[in-house]
Amino acid sequence: MLSEIDQNRKKLGIKKVTQTQPIYLYDAALSTMWGVNKGLPFTEILRLGLELGFHRIELNHAVTPDMLAEIDLKYYKIGSIHDPCPAVISKDELKAKDWVISSLNEDCRHKGVDITLRTIDLAVKLDARSVIVHAGGITGDRSMELDLRAFYEQGLKDTSKYKALISKMRSDRTIRVKPHLMSVMRSLEEIVAYCRGSGICVAIENRYHFYDIPTLDELGLLLSLTDNEWYGFQYDVGHAQALWQLDFFDHEDWLRRYSKRIIGVHLHDVRGIIDHLAPGTGDVDFEKIATYLPVSAYRTLEVSSTLTIEDVRFGMETLVEKGCVRKYERDVF
């Protein structure tokens, strides 16, 4: 009878636990999104990342203090950190408490800012390059978006009721967003002031849901706070693709308008509106994306914990083939 951990290893396609060093490395990080829910020791997930050819790790917002304590920095480079980290309080709890930087309650907004500042402190401590920030969103009724996504999954995208709902959602969001956007601007001003001189980049991520901040136009407003090279855009490929599929914003417009401000990119594929798939298994045009990515863009594979080792390998080789990621012999590093 296999133990639970061994069963989880089997699901992943791990035949044995080794200390094998790859003969190559990708110029990319692996997000711990892939590993935190696999039922394996966190140190084993980190080791798998290195064996798969990842030179760096991105800590996502599900990494707990206990997981953080397991990291031996002699072996693993933490390149970026997804706020909030470590997860003293889960992301869902923070939303429920309204401890987010878009809150209309000043006490809650300040708590949201403080959490981001602690993530920046961790990034400094771990000698990371950047912190990825979610800018919050609009509180209240989001049922129309749930309905729209259900219509999409039912194949009703080209119907009049789908288009009418899109129009209604756009109007509803325009009416409700302003005070939240003002809160975000105040919060980001405080975050930028705190981060100045730290050596850490602050990257604002485009989001998966329509009622989240920022939209395509709102990102320009947020980026206008400062033109310092360490403050910019975390381009999430899958989020841009999913909102385009729903008929909100043209995917390529994020790149046409903001490619020069890209600090980092989350690479994953999308089938319909299901994201965090292995690159090459969905609808994303990675070859086109590669033409927009700055050389300095910090590349991270951000995929679902359901993917196997072979899925990850296939995805990375696809990204190399399409020009989004470079692959080196190990002795280059």
Secondary structure, DSSP 4 states (H G I P E B T S, - for coil): ---HHHHHHHHHT--S---PPPSEEEEEEEEGGGTTTSSS-HHHHHHHHHHTTEEEEEE-TT--HHHHHT--TTT-EEEEEESS-S-SS-HHHHHHHT-STT-SSHHHHHHHHHHHHHHHHHHHHTT-SEEEE---B--S--HHHHHHHHHHHTT-TTSHHHHHHHHHHHHHHHHHHHHHHHHHHHHHHHHHHHHTTSS-EEEEEP-SSTTBS--HHHHHHHHTT---TTEEEEEEHHHHHHHHHTTSS-HHHHHHHHGGGEEEEEE-EEETTEEEEPTTSSS--HHHHHHH--TT-EEEE---TT--HHHHHHHHHHHHHHTSS-EEEGGG-
